[in-house]
Amino acid sequence: MKIKTISRSSDTYVPVRNTQESALPRNLNPALHPFERAREYTKALTATKMERMFAQPFVGQLGDGHRDGVYCIAKNFSTTNQIASGSGDGVIKYWNMTSRREAVSFKAHYGMVSGLVVTPKQSHMLSCGDDKTIKLWSVDSEEFDRSYGDDEVYTAANKGLIKTFLGEHSFKGIDHHREEELFVTGGATIQLWDMSRSKYISDLSWGADNITTVKFNQTETNIIASAGSDNSIVLYDVRTNSPIQKVVTSLRTNCIAWNPMEAFNFATGSEDHNGYLWDMRNLGRSLNVYKDHVAAVMDIDFSPTGEELVTGSYDKTIRIFRAREGHSRDIYHTKRMQRIFCTKFTTDARYILSGSDDTNIRLWRANAADRANVKSSRQRAKLEYDAALKERYKHMPEIKRISRHRHVPITVKKAGEIKRTEIESLKKREENARRHSKPGSKPFASERVKHIRGTAIKDDKN
C-alpha cells in the first residue's frame, strides 16, 4: 500500500532564531480580502448615517430682509458673494453675502418689483415694475457716502439712479444680454431694448397674451426663451428679430432657466406641480420631468455646473434635483417660511438662496452635510472615499432608505398622499379604457409628452 504525505518546507514556519516569531502567511492585497465587500458596505452605511446626522441645510437669513414679500432675486455673475433682491413694496436691495448685510437699497418702483437683473460688465442693476418703468441703478458702494436706514429708503429721492426707461405697459420680467448692451422685457409684449436708447428697438411678440418671464441663453447668447399666460413657451432669435418655435403646454409655465453648460437645454417650472427639462432643438417632448412638489413650481435655477437644479414652490418647500433624475435628492423647509417665489444657486454652486412672501431671504447649503471650514488633506481624502462608497452602494435597500428619508411638513405629506392616490386612480382609469377598447385605438402616452398640447412649427421628428 502506497501512502502519499503532504510535505512542506520547514523554512516557512520554523523561526531561524529563538527570539524570532513564526512567519505567518498573509496576503496584503485588500482587493483579495475575503470580507472586503462586507467591510465596504458597513463603511458606506456608517457614512450615510453620519451624513444624515450632520445635515443642517439652513445657514441663516440676509440682514433683516424686506418689509414686503421677496418676489425676485438676481445674481451678480462676476462675483460669488453679491446678489440683488426686489420686494412687493417697490424696494430693491443689494446684498453682501459675506457679511449677510445689505450694501445699498433703493425705493425703485411704485408697486411690486417684477423683474431684476445685474448687468454683466458694469456694476449696474436693471429693475422693472408695475409702474411702467425700467430703471438703471448703480451698485458701486463707493458712490454712497453713508448707509441709509429702512425709513430713509422710502424718502431718499433718486439715490443711485442712472437712467429711467418709460414703457407703454407694466413689465413682468427682464433679462440682460451676456455680452452686448441689450436687454429684453416681458409684459403685454416682448420688447428688445438698447441701453443707449430711450425707446425699445424691436417688438418680438408672437401671440397676444401676457408674457410672465423672459430669459437670455447664457451660452448661445442671441436666443431668448419666454413663457406666457396662454400656456406657451416661445423661443426667439434677436439676430433676425423673429420667433423660432412655440410649444403650448397643458398649464401655465411660471419660470425658465437655461443650462449654463449645455447651450440647447433649458428647464421650466409649471403650474402642474412639475419641472420640465427641454431641448430647444425638439420641443415635441421633454427630456425629463421633475416631480415631488405638491403645488405650483414658482422658480427654478440651474447650478453653475449644470448638473443640478433647485426649485421653489407654492407648497413652501425647496427641492434639489439632479438634472438626469426625476425625483428630488433633498427637500428644505422651515416652520416660518411661507410660499417661495424665487430660488437661486450662488455662483460657486455651494449655497442656495430663497425668497418668500414672509419678507425674508434665506441662505441654504447646497449639500446639507457639507461644511465650509478648511479641511486637511486627510479629511478631504476621507470625504472623497465616503462619497465614492455611498455612490457604489446607493442601491442597497438599507442605504437607499436612510439616504432618502426626510421629514416634511404634515400638510405636504398629506397633499403628497392625496396626489399619489389621484394619479393612481387616473392611471387605473386609462388602463381600464385601454383594456376595453380596440387594440391600438388608445396608445400609451409618455409622461414627457402628456403635458404638451402641440408645437407651432411642425418638424419631421415631431
Buried (B, 14 or more C-beta within 10 A) or exposed (E): EEEEEEEEEEEEEEEEEEEEEEEEEEEEEEEEEEEEEEEBBEBBBEBBBEBBEEBEBBBEBBBEBBEBBBBBBBBBBEBBBBBBBBBBBBBBBBBBBEEBEBBBBBBBBEEBBBBBBBBBEBBBBBBBBBBBBBBBBBBBEEEBEEEBEEEEBBEBEEBBEEEEBEBEEBBBBBBBBBEBBBBBBBBBBBBBBBBEEEEBEBEBBBBEEBBBBBBBBBBEBBBBBBBBBBBBBBBBBBEEEEBBBBBBBEEBBBBBBBBBBBBBBBBBBBBBBBBBBBBBEBBBBBBBBBBBBBBBBBBBBBBBEBEBBBBBBBBBBBBBBBBEEBEBBBBBBBEEBBBBBBBBBBBEBBBBBBBBBBBBBBBBBBBBBBEEEEEEEEEEEEBEEBEEBBEBBEEBEEBEEBBEEBEBBEEBEEBBEEBEEEEEEEEEEEEEEBEEEEEEEBEEEEBBEEBBEEBBEEEEEB
